[in-house]
Amino acid sequence: MAELLASVEGRFILSLNDTPEVRTTFAAFSTEEIETIWSISSPTPAGAARLTELVIGGGRAPVPVANLLL
C-alpha cells in the first residue's frame, strides 16, 4: 500500500492502528499520532477502548498531517 500511495498524483490521508509495523511501512510519509476511543463494540461509554491511531498523509504535494486535520 505504501508503494501505491507514493505514486498518488494528489494528496491523501489514511488512518491505521499505531503499530511498529505501520510506522516502519509508512516512515516516508508525514504522520501524526492521535488518541481515539473505539466504542462500537461496547454497550457503554465506560467500556470503550482508548487506542492510538496513526494518521498518515502525503502525495505529490505533501501537506503536514496537522493541517489536514483542521
C-alpha positions in Angstrom: 0.0 0.0 0.0 2.9 2.4 0.8 4.3 1.9 -2.7 0.9 2.7 -4.3 0.4 5.8 -2.1 3.8 7.0 -3.1 2.7 7.2 -6.7 -0.6 9.1 -6.0 -0.8 12.3 -8.1 -2.8 14.1 -5.5 -2.9 14.2 -1.7 -4.1 11.5 0.6 -4.9 10.9 4.2 -5.0 7.5 5.8 -5.7 6.3 9.4 -4.3 3.0 10.7 -3.7 1.4 14.1 -0.5 2.7 15.5 1.9 -0.3 15.4 5.6 -0.6 14.9 5.0 -2.3 11.5 2.7 0.6 10.3 5.3 3.2 11.4 8.0 1.3 9.5 5.9 0.8 6.4 4.8 4.5 6.2 8.0 6.1 7.5 8.5 8.1 4.3 5.2 10.0 4.8 4.0 12.7 7.1 2.5 11.1 10.3 0.6 12.3 13.4 -0.3 10.1 16.4 -3.8 10.7 17.7 -5.7 9.0 20.6 -9.2 7.8 19.8 -12.0 5.9 21.5 -13.4 2.8 19.9 -16.9 2.3 21.3 -18.8 0.4 18.6 -18.4 -3.0 20.4 -19.1 -1.6 23.9 -22.6 -1.2 25.2 -21.5 1.7 27.5 -19.0 4.5 27.2 -17.2 3.3 30.2 -16.3 0.1 28.3 -14.9 1.9 25.3 -11.3 1.2 24.4 -8.8 4.1 24.2 -6.5 3.4 21.2 -3.8 5.2 19.3 -4.2 5.8 15.6 -1.5 6.9 13.2 -2.8 9.4 10.7 -0.7 9.3 7.5 -0.7 11.9 4.8 1.2 12.7 1.7 1.0 12.7 -2.1 2.7 14.8 -4.8 2.0 18.0 -2.8 2.7 16.8 0.8 0.9 18.7 3.5 1.7 18.2 7.2 -1.0 15.9 8.7 -1.8 18.5 11.3 -3.0 20.8 8.5 -5.3 18.1 7.1 -7.0 17.6 10.5 -8.1 21.2 10.8 
